């Protein structure tokens, strides 16, 4: 039997998984602080959710979806992205009024595997639904930036654009189509195929991009409402200290975007796939799915890419605060109770599953990368414990009640 995972997928195993856990905990805490409730949906959906929501002519729908027929003859698809699923769930819930939702989980696209582009990849995201207010756009952009900031992320910049709405975008699309037809001889085959159906997607082509630096800009065609909306977003971002640069050719790759589009670019990531997250407004998506008009804005952050760009392997993250070392078998039962108390006090603690020599227990502590050890010996009779910093080897005798706080301060 072959024990390797399927092509384009990865086993996230220690120590790498430590960085993943830390990252996801930071995300969940941040989303909660910003008032986003957790939403959990199925990993597979009716194919129509993505064919209609993402856009039937997109590369995602045409080439990348994992679609299959179940035993009941229904066409199902492993989710290639999260927004369409969340909007479908919102419509199905019957809830009305503003709602802020956060999600995380694996997504699936049949891609050519490479660094930062996997067939199973992990995204976290938020959706701010049932509001067209520009402050919602700015808040969504801010939460992604703060996420990278709290991770101690290296150089990153927010690329920002507005692609207008149904009122003003047609004029821009027509101008872009005329421009692109004049450049036909420079376009790749894929861009030529999408030129008539969706010229905006040509701007998203990395192959053609060097030839399109003088293409028309969507911001030059914005109507008064879209221009005011975009100006309000920039004003709010300035007010909360989120730096950005205007990127007039940023359109994103999915059909449902309207008005705001943005990406987080890892400027220090030396790879073609240097966007670690992004999103935008999608005011027409609910109607495309067959529901009433529900405006919304959201983002998705690529955890695989974030960790790759930051060079985080998890090797420098201590999984345990304290390892309990038991000096003699007679003290093991007391040590087990002490261990339970430490865990309930918020200490990441463990001990060997059986009685071993003290030396062997310290070896186990080192293998587990614990930052400290508590030695349960004769001192226990006077309610004291020897604690040792496993980095400096400095040890001291403290009361049992002080151990939890010592372990947290020793992290």
Protein Blocks (a to p, Z undefined) as FASTA:
>chain_A
ZZbdcehiacdddfklmmmmmmmmmmmmmmmmnopacddddfbdcfklmmmmnopkbmkl
mmmpccdddfkopacdddfbfklmmmmmmmmnopacjddddddddddddddddehiafbd
cddddddehiabfklmmmmmmmmmmmmmmnopacdddddddebjfklmmmmmmmmmmmmm
mmmmmpcfklmmmmmmommlmmmpmklmmmmmmgccfklmccfklmmmmmmmmmmmmmno
pacdddfkbgbjbfkbghjacddddfklccfblcfbdcdddfklmmmnopacdddddddd
dfklmmmmnopnhlmpcfbfbdcddfbfklmmmmmmmmmmmmmnopacdddfbdcdfklm
mmmmmmnopabdcdddfklmnopacdddfklopacdddfklmmmmmmmmZZ
